[in-house]
């Protein structure tokens, strides 16, 4: 299995490209308005944007591991887990990532890293205890598909300007609160109000589009896992077990790791009160249905 085969689906890819185009167009409009309103030079703006993007790009894996409390383990400390990862990487033509374990009973896993050569896969103690070896392989293959598709880089780039818009929204709000709200370029609408409204709209729209891209990436990683293992039912069984066991986990434990929901294979809160539009992951039922369809195409039995 070559890396390019990870979860490629024409319809899914077309939707991701369309969504990314809309997101890019939104950011162009956002930048144009800022240039017009603030009269910010191109060089200073590029310096700020590139500096922040570079910091996020080069530290994404370290920040994610630190935020989750994951501990990188050696082959001597976790021989079975390392053996699984190494075997799947050989099948996927991927360099072996760092392997980490998260000390929590919440069953879950995630992958991070700016590139396949600078990546890490983390699983929780709860996942390792609760799942069968073949189910764990399905989960690991899903995470390796994220790495092979460079999803961390994709989502970092997609979310960067949204974070910038959120920051400027705060500046606009504080500007109105502490400057009296009377300063304007031409005696008309205050500058802070223009920045606030444009930044807020940019953030809201990009928030929805980024969530759409995130859901598409999960579908692609599910498909990549199915193709890599040749057994979609393994991931299907793992997803069902993780979701059902999540209900039995104390809320205190779930809250300790909920900041990693966007990274996890299944969010700690399985059902979103805001609906699918604002969710980082597709509904479990839709993921299972797609995996079942892939299994049928491969002639695999699905219970």
C-alpha positions as CSV (number, residue, x, y, z in Angstrom):
1,X,0.0,0.0,0.0
2,X,1.5,3.3,-1.1
3,X,1.1,6.5,0.9
4,X,-1.0,8.0,-2.0
5,X,-3.6,5.4,-1.5
6,X,-4.6,6.6,1.9
7,X,-8.4,7.2,1.9
8,X,-8.6,8.8,-1.6
9,X,-12.1,9.2,-2.8
10,X,-13.0,11.5,-5.7
11,X,-16.3,12.8,-4.2
12,X,-14.7,13.4,-0.8
13,X,-11.7,15.0,-2.3
14,X,-13.8,17.3,-4.4
15,X,-15.8,18.5,-1.3
16,X,-12.5,19.1,0.6
17,X,-11.1,21.2,-2.3
18,X,-14.3,23.2,-2.6
19,X,-14.4,23.9,1.1
20,X,-10.8,24.8,1.1
21,X,-11.3,27.2,-1.8
22,X,-14.2,28.9,0.0
23,X,-12.1,29.2,3.1
24,X,-9.2,30.7,1.1
25,X,-11.5,33.2,-0.6
26,X,-12.9,34.2,2.8
27,X,-9.4,34.9,4.1
28,X,-8.5,37.0,1.0
29,X,-11.5,39.2,1.7
30,X,-10.6,39.4,5.3
31,X,-7.0,40.5,4.4
32,X,-8.2,43.1,1.9
33,X,-10.5,44.7,4.4
34,X,-7.7,44.9,7.0
35,X,-5.4,46.5,4.6
36,X,-8.0,49.1,3.6
37,X,-9.1,49.9,7.2
38,X,-5.9,49.7,9.1
39,X,-3.5,50.8,6.3
40,X,-1.2,48.0,7.5
41,X,1.8,47.5,5.2
42,X,2.2,44.2,3.4
43,X,5.7,43.5,4.9
44,X,4.6,43.9,8.6
45,X,1.5,41.8,8.0
46,X,3.5,39.1,6.3
47,X,6.1,39.1,9.1
48,X,3.5,38.7,11.8
49,X,1.5,36.0,9.9
50,X,4.5,34.0,8.8
51,X,6.1,34.2,12.3
52,X,3.0,32.9,14.0
53,X,2.4,30.2,11.4
54,X,6.0,29.0,11.7
55,X,5.8,28.8,15.5
56,X,2.5,26.8,15.2
57,X,3.9,24.6,12.4
58,X,7.1,23.6,14.2
59,X,5.7,23.0,17.6
60,X,2.3,21.3,16.8
61,X,3.5,17.8,17.8
62,X,5.2,18.9,21.1
63,X,2.2,21.1,22.1
64,X,-0.3,18.3,21.4
65,X,1.7,15.7,23.4
66,X,2.1,18.1,26.3
67,X,-1.5,19.1,26.3
68,X,-2.7,15.5,26.4
69,X,-0.1,14.4,29.0
70,X,1.2,11.8,26.6
71,X,4.5,10.1,27.5
72,X,6.8,8.9,24.6
73,X,7.7,5.3,25.2
74,X,10.5,3.1,23.9
75,X,10.2,-0.4,22.3
76,X,11.4,-1.8,25.6
77,X,8.6,-0.1,27.5
78,X,5.8,-1.0,25.1
79,X,7.0,-3.8,22.8
80,X,3.6,-4.9,21.5
81,X,2.4,-1.3,20.7
82,X,5.7,-0.5,18.9
83,X,5.5,-3.8,17.0
84,X,2.0,-2.9,15.7
85,X,3.0,0.6,14.7
86,X,6.2,-0.7,13.0
87,X,4.3,-3.4,11.0
88,X,1.6,-0.9,9.8
89,X,4.2,1.7,8.9
90,X,6.0,-0.9,6.7
91,X,2.7,-1.8,5.0
92,X,1.9,1.9,4.5
93,X,5.4,3.0,3.3
94,X,5.6,5.5,6.2
95,X,8.5,6.3,8.5
96,X,7.8,5.1,12.0
97,X,6.5,7.9,14.2
98,X,7.2,8.4,17.9
99,X,4.9,6.3,20.0
100,X,3.3,7.7,23.2
101,X,0.9,6.5,25.9
102,X,-1.6,8.8,27.6
103,X,-2.2,7.9,31.3
104,X,-6.0,8.0,31.3
105,X,-8.7,5.4,31.4
106,X,-10.6,7.2,28.6
107,X,-10.3,4.9,25.5
108,X,-8.9,7.0,22.6
109,X,-6.0,7.8,20.4
110,X,-4.6,10.6,18.2
111,X,-1.8,11.4,15.8
112,X,0.1,14.7,15.5
113,X,3.1,16.1,13.7
114,X,3.9,18.5,10.8
115,X,5.1,15.7,8.5
116,X,5.5,11.9,8.4
117,X,9.1,12.3,9.5
118,X,8.1,14.5,12.4
119,X,5.1,12.8,13.8
120,X,3.8,10.9,16.8
121,X,1.0,8.5,17.6
122,X,-0.5,8.4,21.0
123,X,-2.9,5.8,22.5
124,X,-4.5,5.9,26.0
125,X,-4.1,3.2,28.6
126,X,-7.9,2.8,28.5
127,X,-7.8,2.0,24.7
128,X,-5.0,-0.5,25.1
129,X,-6.9,-2.3,27.9
130,X,-10.3,-2.3,26.4
131,X,-9.7,-3.2,22.7
132,X,-8.6,-6.4,21.1
133,X,-5.3,-6.4,19.2
134,X,-6.9,-6.3,15.8
135,X,-9.2,-3.4,16.8
136,X,-6.2,-1.5,18.1
137,X,-4.5,-2.0,14.7
138,X,-7.6,-0.5,13.0
139,X,-7.3,2.5,15.2
140,X,-3.6,2.9,14.7
141,X,-4.1,2.5,10.9
142,X,-6.6,5.4,11.1
143,X,-4.1,7.6,12.9
144,X,-1.3,6.7,10.4
145,X,-3.7,7.6,7.6
146,X,-3.9,11.1,9.2
147,X,-0.1,11.3,9.2
148,X,0.2,10.0,5.6
149,X,-2.4,12.6,4.5
150,X,-0.6,15.4,6.4
151,X,-3.8,16.2,8.1
152,X,-2.2,18.1,11.0
153,X,-0.5,20.4,8.5
154,X,-3.8,20.9,6.6
155,X,-5.8,21.7,9.7
156,X,-3.1,24.0,11.0
157,X,-3.1,26.0,7.8
158,X,-6.9,26.0,7.7
159,X,-7.3,27.3,11.2
160,X,-4.5,29.8,11.4
161,X,-6.4,32.8,9.9
162,X,-9.4,31.9,12.0
163,X,-7.3,32.3,15.1
164,X,-6.0,35.6,13.8
165,X,-9.6,36.7,13.1
166,X,-10.5,35.7,16.7
167,X,-7.6,37.7,18.0
168,X,-8.5,40.8,16.0
169,X,-12.1,40.4,17.1
170,X,-10.9,40.9,20.7
171,X,-8.8,43.8,19.7
172,X,-11.8,45.4,18.0
173,X,-13.9,44.9,21.1
174,X,-11.3,46.2,23.5
175,X,-10.8,49.2,21.2
176,X,-14.4,50.1,21.5
177,X,-14.4,49.6,25.2
178,X,-11.3,51.7,26.0
179,X,-11.1,54.3,23.2
180,X,-14.6,55.6,23.5
181,X,-15.5,54.2,20.2
182,X,-15.3,57.5,18.4
183,X,-12.2,57.2,16.3
184,X,-12.7,56.7,12.6
185,X,-10.9,57.2,9.4
186,X,-13.4,59.6,7.8
187,X,-15.7,60.6,10.6
188,X,-18.1,57.8,9.8
189,X,-18.1,54.3,11.3
190,X,-15.5,53.8,14.0
191,X,-12.5,51.7,12.9
192,X,-12.7,49.4,15.9
193,X,-16.3,48.5,14.9
194,X,-15.4,47.7,11.3
195,X,-12.6,45.4,12.5
196,X,-14.8,43.8,15.1
197,X,-17.6,43.0,12.7
198,X,-15.4,41.8,9.8
199,X,-13.3,39.7,12.1
200,X,-16.3,38.2,13.8
201,X,-17.9,37.3,10.5
202,X,-14.7,35.8,9.3
203,X,-14.3,33.7,12.4
204,X,-17.8,32.4,12.4
205,X,-17.8,31.4,8.7
206,X,-14.3,29.9,8.9
207,X,-15.3,28.0,12.1
208,X,-18.0,26.2,10.1
209,X,-15.8,25.6,7.1
210,X,-12.9,24.3,9.2
211,X,-15.3,21.9,10.9
212,X,-16.4,20.6,7.5
213,X,-12.8,20.0,6.5
214,X,-12.1,18.2,9.8
215,X,-15.1,15.9,9.2
216,X,-13.9,15.1,5.6
217,X,-10.4,14.3,7.0
218,X,-12.0,11.8,9.4
219,X,-13.8,10.0,6.6
220,X,-10.6,9.9,4.6
221,X,-8.7,8.4,7.6
222,X,-11.4,5.8,8.2
223,X,-11.1,4.8,4.5
224,X,-7.3,4.8,4.8
225,X,-7.5,2.4,7.8
226,X,-9.8,0.1,5.9
227,X,-7.5,-0.1,2.9
228,X,-4.4,-0.4,5.0
229,X,-5.6,-3.3,7.2
230,X,-7.8,-4.8,4.5
231,X,-10.4,-5.3,7.3
232,X,-12.8,-2.4,7.8
233,X,-14.7,-4.4,10.4
234,X,-11.8,-4.0,12.8
235,X,-12.1,-0.2,12.9
236,X,-15.9,-0.5,13.0
237,X,-15.7,-2.7,16.1
238,X,-13.2,-0.4,17.7
239,X,-15.3,2.7,17.1
240,X,-18.4,1.1,18.5
241,X,-16.5,-0.1,21.6
242,X,-14.9,3.3,22.2
243,X,-18.2,5.1,21.9
244,X,-20.1,2.7,24.2
245,X,-17.3,2.6,26.8
246,X,-17.1,6.4,26.8
247,X,-20.5,6.5,28.5
248,X,-19.1,4.5,31.5
249,X,-16.1,6.8,32.1
250,X,-16.6,9.3,35.0
251,X,-17.2,12.9,33.8
252,X,-14.2,14.1,35.7
253,X,-11.9,11.9,33.6
254,X,-13.6,13.0,30.4
255,X,-13.2,16.7,31.3
256,X,-9.4,16.2,31.8
257,X,-8.9,15.2,28.2
258,X,-11.7,17.1,26.4
259,X,-9.3,19.7,25.1
260,X,-8.0,17.0,22.8
261,X,-11.4,16.2,21.2
262,X,-10.4,17.6,17.8
263,X,-7.5,15.2,17.7
264,X,-9.1,12.1,19.1
265,X,-10.5,9.4,16.9
266,X,-13.8,9.9,18.7
267,X,-14.6,13.0,20.8
268,X,-15.1,12.4,24.5
269,X,-18.6,13.8,24.1
270,X,-19.9,11.5,21.4
271,X,-23.0,13.5,20.6
272,X,-22.7,17.3,19.9
273,X,-25.5,19.5,21.3
274,X,-24.7,21.9,18.4
275,X,-25.4,19.4,15.7
276,X,-23.2,18.0,12.9
277,X,-22.6,21.5,11.4
278,X,-20.3,22.5,14.3
279,X,-18.8,19.1,15.0
280,X,-15.2,18.2,14.4
281,X,-16.1,14.5,13.7
282,X,-18.9,13.0,11.6
283,X,-21.7,11.2,13.5
284,X,-20.6,7.6,14.4
285,X,-23.6,6.2,12.5
286,X,-22.3,7.8,9.2
287,X,-18.8,6.6,9.8
288,X,-20.0,3.1,10.4
289,X,-22.2,3.2,7.3
290,X,-19.3,4.3,5.1
291,X,-17.0,1.6,6.5
292,X,-19.7,-1.0,5.9
293,X,-20.0,0.1,2.3
294,X,-16.2,-0.2,1.9
295,X,-16.3,-3.7,3.5
296,X,-19.0,-4.7,1.1
297,X,-16.9,-3.5,-1.8
298,X,-14.0,-5.6,-0.5
299,X,-16.1,-8.6,0.0
300,X,-15.6,-8.5,3.8
301,X,-18.3,-9.8,6.2
302,X,-19.8,-7.2,8.5
303,X,-21.8,-8.2,11.5
